[in-house]
Each structure stands twice: as structure tokens, then as C-alpha cells.
Amino acid sequence: MRIVIAEDDALLREGLALLLRAESLDVVATTATPIEFLAALDEHRPDVAIVDVRMPPTHTDEGIRAAVEARRRQPALAILVLSAYVEQTFATELLAGGAAGLGYLLKERVGRVEEFLDALRRVAAGGTALDPEAVSQLLVRSRPDKRLDRLTAREREVLALMAEGLGNLAVAERLVVSEGAVHKHIRNIFAKLDLAPSDRADRRVSAVLRYLDDEQRSSR
């Protein structure tokens, strides 16, 4: 796995590089600005980019723009976005468009090394890694989604594990059931939430977002 890091905080940037290299991952470049990042992208053609949302010169949306441009240049590039706090515009766009090969984590998650590495590997494999805390802050709808009431207790349990970022096999292992049983539960979840295969958005992501929004409402 070839990785480029785009992070203007020198301590975090070098810390990430050391961590990843200690895991025998190939960090081909570390960059501090969007211009350096895009140049490294063109030069090294990495598999994964780790990108800070806010970068020089204004520390507003330069990292966001660089990440979008990186995907335009390399559509197959996996991107793991790091943010100190929730960025409403970019995160909503990221989650709504089918987020294969994309991740969004709050920086505090980096300190939980195993979680961070698991998210990185999941994104690199074409999956999705969404920080539950970030997502729960993003989607606050005016009315609750009553379709979640259609789910059985087991289906809600499966959906909760999906929200943790677990794939079908991992969910099966956690619940001590077959992978086929999990697949059936997920198919039922999609049907009960009216998520058709033709939907433009990633159905798994859409289901998780509805679940997290419901959980946030319940905890108020």
C-alpha cells in the first residue's frame, strides 16, 4: 500500500508517517500544502491519500478542494480525510454520493491506533470508514425516520454493527451467525428502509446514516 500524507501540522504529519512505516506500510511522500500534495500525487501515483481538511494558506477548505481534485485526477485513489471537528459541507457531500474508497475521521481517532489502521485498510480496500461521532453530528433531520420502526431487533443489531464500520463477515463473527444470514438481514434492512439497488447513494451508507440519526434523537 503506497500512501501520501497531506497534513500541515509537522508533528502529526511525521507521527503518522512513523506509525504507518512501523506497520510496514509504504509512505511515499509527506506534504504540508495542497500544491505539494497534488504534485506528490502525480509523481508517486499512491494507492491511498491521508488528507487534512484545513490546510494553508487560509486553513479553510484547501484540503477539501485538494481531496476532490485528487479524486478527479485518480478516480481509483482511496482517500482518508482527517478533521479536527466536523466539516458540514464536505462531509455531507462525501457521505451522500456513494463513499466507496473514502473515509472521514476526526483527528482524535488517530490516537486509537488499531481503529485508525483498521479504517485506513478498509478505505484502501475500497470500503468506507465513517467516524460515528462525526456522522451523528451531521444529519439532524426535521422529522424522525419512521421506517426504522419496521426493523426487527436482530436487524437493528446488524445495522448497529454496520454503523461501526464492520463488513458482513465481521458482523457474522460478532453475532455468531453465518455470513449468509447477515446478507439476508442486510437485504431485509434495505427493503424496509426503501433503499432500492438503483439508488445513486451507497445503500449501506444511507442505512447507517438513518440509524445514527435515530440513535442521536433517542439519546436526547
N, C-alpha and C positions, 0 to 999 in steps of 0.2 A: 504494500500500500504506500503510494507516494503522496506526500502531504505538503501543502503550502500553508503557512500561518500568516494571517494579516491582523496584527494587533499592535497598536501604538504604545501601549504600556510595556516598556522594556522588560520589567521584572516578570510580568505574566507571560509575555512572548517567549522569553528564554526558559521560563519554568515549564511552559507547555512543551517546548522543543525537547528539553531534558527528559520530561516524563515520557513522551512518545518514543524517544530513542531508547530509553531504558526498556521499553516494551518491544524493542527490535523493529520499530516502525521507521520508515524512511522519510524523514523530514528534509525535503529537498531545498526549501527556502523559507526564511522568516523575513517578514516585511513589516514596515511601520506606516506606510501610506498606501492609499488606493492605487496610485500610479505604480509604485514598486510592486504591489500585489499583482496587478494586471500584466506587468512586464514579466514577472516570475511565472505567471500562468502560461504565457505564450512560450516562454523559454523551456519550462520543465514539463508541461502537459501533465499535471498531477492527477491523481485519482480523487483526492479529497482536498477541499479548502476549508480551513477554520477561519472564520471572518468575524471580527468585532463590528458591531452595528455602527458605533460612532467613532470616526477617525478624523485625522487632520484633513484640511486646515480648519474647518469650522466646528468639527465634532458634533455635527447634526446628523446628516443622513449619508455621508460619504461612503461608509461601509455598506449600507443598504444598496446604494447605486452600484458599487463595485461588485457586490454579490450578484445583482441582476445582470450586469454586463458580463460577468464571468460565465453565467449560465447561457447567455446569448452566444458567447464565443465557443463554449464547450457544453453543449446540452446534456452530455452524459456525466458532467462533473458533479460529484456529491458535495454538498455544502452544509457545514455545521455552523450556524450562526450563534455567536455568544453576545449576550447583552447584560448590562448591569441591572437593568429593570425592563419592564415590558414596553415594547415599542408598538403602539397600537396599529399604525398604518401598515407597516411592513409585515408584522406577524399575522394580521388578519388576511392580507393578500397571500402570504406564504401558505397558510393553512387551508384557504378556500380553493386553491387552484389545483389540488392533486399533488401532494407533497412527497412523491417518491424521490428518494435520494436527498432529502432535505431534513435538517434538524434545527430546532430552536431551543436553546438552553439559556437559563440565567447563569451568570458567571459563578455564582455561589455553588453551582452544581459541579464545577471543575474540581473543587476540593474533595468531593466524594469520588475518589479516583475510579473505583470499579464502575460506578454509574456512568461517569464520563466516558470511559473507554468502551463500555457497552453501547452507549449512544453513538459514539464515533464509528464503531464497527457496523452497527445496524444501518447507519446512513450510508456508509461505504458500500454495503451490500445491496443498496437500492431501497432500503426501508425508510421509515420515518421515526424521528426521535423528537417528541414534543414535551417540553417541560410542563408537567401538570399544573404547577403554580402559575406559570405564565398564561396557559390556556384558560384557566379558571377566571383570571382577571380580564380576559379579552372579550368573552362572549357573554354579555348580560342582556338577555332579550326582554322585551316588554311583557311577554306572556310566557308562562311555562309551557314546555312541550308535552302535551298530554299523551302523546304516542308512547312515551316511555312506560306508561302505566300498563301497556299491553304486554310487556316483557315478564316472563316467569322469573322466579328468584334465581334459578340457575343461569338464565340468560343475562340477568343483571350482573351476576358474579363473573361471567365470561367477559362482559363488557367492561367491568371494573379492571380486570387484568389486562385487557386490551389498552385501557387508558394508561396503564403503567408502561406501555410500550412492548409488551410481550407478544411474540408471534404465536401461531397456532400450536406448535409443538411445545413451547414453554408453558402455554396455558394448560395444555393437556397434562403435562407433568405436574403442574401445580395442583390441578384438580383430581389427579389420579384417574383420568379417563383416557379414552383413545383419541387420537388426533382426528379421526373421522367424526367422533361425537362433537368435538369442538367445532369442526367445519359445519356440521348441521346446525349447531346453536347459532353460529355467526350468520348462516344463511337465513335462519328464522329472525334474527335481530334485524337484518337488513330489510326483510319483508315487512316486519311490524313497524319499522320506522319509515316505511315508504321510500327506501333508498334503492332506486332501480339501477340495474347494471349499466344503463345508458347515461346515468348522471355524470356530468362533467367533473364534479369533485370526487376525490377519493372516498369511496363509501366507508371504509374503515375509519378514516379521519373524521368524516362527518358524524358517524355514530359516536365516536369518542367525544367530540365537541358537545354533542347534545347531552351525553351522560355527565360530563364535567360541569356543564351549566346547571343541570338539575341538582347535582351534588352541592354546588355553591349555594343555590337557593335554599336547599334543605337545611344548610348549616347556619343560615341567618337567624 
